[in-house]
């Protein structure tokens, strides 16, 4: 009888250990989020995201009343394709810094050309294009996309690139100056 009880307890202990191990691997698998590179499609559920352009802007709009950010405006131009046969909502999008800090997209599209909006959807088999805006420091980020139910997600790595950043203080010489005349404000060579 003792041998039977010992065998039964061992079998129960091994069964519990196997279940616990299976749960740990399942949890680890669901916590892992795939990261794709910019230029690839980020597929989450029935939604397929593409980053078409990424700009860093020190302001939106022109003088006399530009919109000034706390840090920088980061504008992400997206294409979102719905591969299902029903309309689907487009969930909110987040920027994720290398430190793990997240930035929510702005809820005010004032000054953002082709703003995607806040309440948005994409029709069955259709693609919506537009810009989402963030106010965040200029840094390296990943964009977090979610599926239509906001339960599955995928990250897209954005390149750290400031080529689109508008510079207002740069001196640009005029091409209409007569030959030999230096632009105003530049020291003349002797």
N, C-alpha and C positions, 0 to 999 in steps of 0.2 A: 504494500500500500504506500509506503514511504517513497519508493522508487516512482510509482505512478504520480504521486503528488509533486515530487521534485521535477519530473519530466513535464508535467502540466504547467508548473510555475515557470520553468525555463522557456517553454513554448510561448507562454503569455508574454514574458519579458521580451523575447525576441520579436514577437509580433508588434508590441508597442514600440520597440526601437525602430523597426522597419517603417511603421506608420509615421513616426516622428521624423525619420530621415527623409521620407517621401514628401512630407509637408514642408520641410526646410528647403528642399530643392525646388518645390513648386513656388514657394514664396520668393526664393531668390530669382527664379525665372520671371515672375511677374514684376519684380522690382527693377529688373534690368530694362533700360530704355535704349532702343537702337538710335545711333547717331549716324546721319548721312552727311555727305559733303555738299556744299553749295553747288548747284548745277544738277544735282541728282533730284529725282522725285522723292518726296517724303510721303509715304502712304500710311494713313491711319484710318482703319475701317474702310468706308466707302469714299473717303475724301483723299484726294491726291494733291499735295501742295508743291508748288514750284516758286522759288525766289527768283524774280526776274531782274531786280535791281536792289541795291542797298546804298543809301546815302546818309551822310552825317552832315547836319546843317547847324550853324550857330544861331540861325533865326529863320522864321518863316515870314514871307511877305517882304515888301520893300518899305523904305521910309515914306511917310513920316511916322507910321504906326506899325512897326514890325512886331511879330509875336516872338517874345524872348523866352527861351527855356530856362529851367533851373540849371541844367548841365548842358546837354546838346540834344537836338532833335535827331533821332535815328528813324529814317523812313525806309520801310521795307515794302517793295512792290511785289505783290503776290499774284499767282494764278492758282485758283482752287477748283479742281475738277471733281464732280460727283459721278461716281461710277455705278450708282444704284439706279433703280427705276422709280424712285420717289424723291420729292424735294427734301433737302436736308439743311439743317442750320449749320452755320460756320461758327464754331466755338471761338472764344477769345484766345488770343495768342500772347505768349509771354517771351521776354528776353531772359536768358539765364546767363549770368556772368560766370567766369571761371571759378570765382569764390563761392558760387552757389546762390548768390543774391539774385532775386527775380525782379523784373520790372514789368508791370502791367501796361498794356497798350492804352494810349490816351483815349478818353471818351469824348473829346472835343476835336473835331476835324477842321477847325478854323485855320485857314491858310494852307491846308494840305490838299494839293491837287489830286483829284481822282481818289478821294478818301473812300475806303471800303465801308465805313460806317460801323455802328455797334450792333444793331439788330439786322442780321444779314442771313441770307440763305442762298443756296445754289440749287437750281432745278435739276431734275433727273437727266443725266447724260450731258449736263451743261458745264461750262467753265465761267467762273466769275473772276474778274481782275480788278485790282485796286491796291491802295496803299494803306498800311497800318503805320501809326506813328508812336514813338516812345520818347520819353524824356529821361535820358540816362547819360552817365559819363561816357566819353569816347573810349572804348575798350574792345576787347575780344568777347564775342557773345555766341551763344547758340540760341536758335529760335525754337520754342516748344509749341508743337502742333498737336491737336487732339482730334479724335474721331468725332462723328456726329453726336455720339452719346457722352462725350467727354470722359470716357473710361480708359481708352487706350491712347498712348501718346508716342511721339517720335521727335527727336531733336535734329535740327539742321545746323551744322557748323557754318558760321558766317566768317568770311575772311576779314582780317583787320586791314581795312583799306580806306584811306581818306581822300582818294582822288576826286570825289565829287564835292568835298567840303568847299563851300564858297568862301573866298578870301576877299574881304572888302578893302583891306589896307594895302594891297599890293600896288606898287607903282607900275603903271602900264604906259610906256611912252606912246605919244601920238604919232601916227604915220603921216599926218598932214603937215608936219613941220618942214620948212624949206631945208634944202641940203645944207649941211654944215651947222645949222642952228641947234644947240642942245635943248632938250626939254626944259621947261621952266623949273627952277628950283634945284637944278643939278649944277655942281661946280664946273666952271669952264677950265679946260686944260690950258696950260701956259707953255 
